[in-house]
Amino acid sequence: MTGKQRREQLLEIGRTVFAERGYDGTSVEEIAERAGVSKPVVYEHFGGKEGLYAVVVDREMQLLLDMVTGALTGGHSRELLEQAAFALMDYIDTSTDGFRILVRDSPVAQSTGTFASLISDIATQVEDILGLEFKSRGFDARLAPMYSQMLVGMVALTGQWWLEVRKPDKATVAAHLVNLAWHGLEGLERHPRLVGERKG
């Protein structure tokens, strides 16, 4: 096995073990044993568990971001929302281990980023679309970043729930997500106000 092939093998095994056991429950010993190598080989390629985890997380974050941004191919704003919802659901479906790793709290968040930072990156992509929609409807486009965080967060949390239950099917979940988000946006008040007693 070449060095590159060994590195890829260790990444795949590491990804599987991190998804099964989490960061704390994973050891270099187990990764080395599953790969049929000694611990020093893992250290040689990644410097240890933290380095391996960082590469796995970075790869998964890039894959998810590419899937979401690649899915935004245009059309009506509602279609774009559907495309984004489907992209996340597709990622969860095809990269279940990766999604499990991303939604866990990372002990090495400083170097690899977090699921929250990934959601923020995706929200930035949605922000421009929402900004144009807000302008066309006479809303304050400066609020688009906040609304994009809300929308993407809603989709991400629904994805976490669906990861475990897998019912209903992807298309049904995407349709309901878009239904709530779209009709919520459609009935948006220009100047929302609180109706309860608490004002601050």
N, C-alpha and C positions, 0 to 999 in steps of 0.2 A: 504494500500500500504506500503510495506517495505521501509526502508531508501534507499536501493539499487535501488528498482524500481522507487522511487520518483526521485532519482538522474538521472536515465536514462531518465525518462519522461522530466525532466527539460532540459537535454542535447538535446533531440530531438526537443523540442519546441524552445529552444535557437537557435539551428542550423537553423531551419526554419525561425525564425524572423531575425536573422543576415543575412541570404541569401536574404530575402525580402527587408530589410531596411538598411542594413549595420550596422557597429558598432555604429556610432553616432546616427543613427535613432532608435536604439533599447533601450528600457528602462526595468529596473527590474520590474516595475509595469506591463508592458504588458506581460512579460514572466510569472509572477506570476498569472496574470488574466487568461491567456490562460490555465495555468496548474490547475487553480481552487484552488490556495493556497495563503497565505499571503506573502508579500515581505520578512519578516524575514526567511521564509523557504528557499528562494533562497539564501539569505545571509548565512544561516547556512551551506548549501551544498557547496557554491563556494566563499563566501566572497564578492560577488558582481558581477557586470556585467563583469568586467575585468577578474576575475577568471573563470567564465563560458566560456567566449570567448576563453581564453587560452586553456582550455580543448577541446573545439570544434575544434579549429585550430590544436592542437596537434594530435587529433584523425584523422582528415582528412589528414594531412600530412603523418601520418603513413600508412593510408589506401592506398594513392596514391603511396607512395614509395614501399609498399609491392606488389601492383599490377604490377608496372613496373619491379621491380627486380624479382618477381615471373614469369613474362612473358618471361624473358630472359632465355629460356630453351636450347639454343644452336643451332647449325647448321651453315650454311654459314653466313658471316658477313652481307650480305643483308637481310637474314632471321631475324637476331637479330635486325636489324634496323626496319623491319616490325613489329616484336613482340613488340618493345618499342613504336612505333607509335600507334599500336592497343591498347596497355595497357592504354595509356593516353586517347585515344578516348573512350575506354570502361568506364574509370573512369568518364569522363565528362558526358557520356550517363547515367550511373547508379547512379552517385552521383552529380547531377547538382547543388544542393544547396551547397554541400561541395566545389565544384570547384568555385562557385560564391564567397564564403567566402575567399578562398585561394588567388584569384587573386585581391582582394581588398587590399588596403594598410591597414596594421594592426597598430592601435595606440599602441599596446602592443608588438611590434616586438621584443623588447629586451628579453622578457620572452618566447615568443611562436615561434620565428622564422618568416620568411617571405616566400612568394612564391619563391623569388629569392634564398633563402637558400635551399629550397626544390629542385628547379631546379638544384642547385649546387650538392646536394646529389645524384640526379639521374644521373647527368653528370659524377660523380665519378664512378658510376657503368659502364657507357658506355666507360669511359676512357681506361680501361684495354683492352677492345675489340678493340678499335681504335689503341691503342699502338701496339698490335700484328699485326694488318693489316698494319700499317705504317712500322713496321720493315720488314715484308714480301715483301713490295714494295720498300724498300730502302729509305724511308722517315725518317726524324728526329722524333723518337718516343717521344722526349721531348715536341713536339708540340701537342701531343694527348689530354692533358687536355684542351687546348684552343679550339681545334676542337670539342671536346665533348660538351663544353659549347655552341658553335655555333649550333650544331645539335639539342641538347635538347631544346635550346631557340627557334629555328625555329618551332619545334613541339609544344611547349607550346603556343606560340603566335598564331599559326594556330588553336590550340584548343580553345583559347579564342574567336577567330572569329567564329568558328563553333558552339560554345555554343549558339550564338544568331541566326544564320541562319539555322542550321540543314540541309543544302543542300550543296553539294550532300551527299549521304549516307556515313557512316563511312568507309566502305571498299574503296570507291572511293577516299576519302580524304587521307586515309593511303597510297594508291597506288601512289597518286600524291606527297605526302610528300617524300616517299621513292624514287620516280623517281628523284625528284630534288636533294635530298641529295646524293643518290647513284651515279648518273651520274655526279654530281659535284665532288664527291670524286674520281670517276673513271678518270676524266680528270685533276686531280690535278697536278699542276706543282711542281717539287721538290724545286725549288727556285723561288717563285712568286716574281714579281716585279711590281711596279706601272708604268703605261704607261702615266699618265697625268703629268702636270708640277710640281704639288706639291709632294714633297719627304719627308716631315716630318711635 
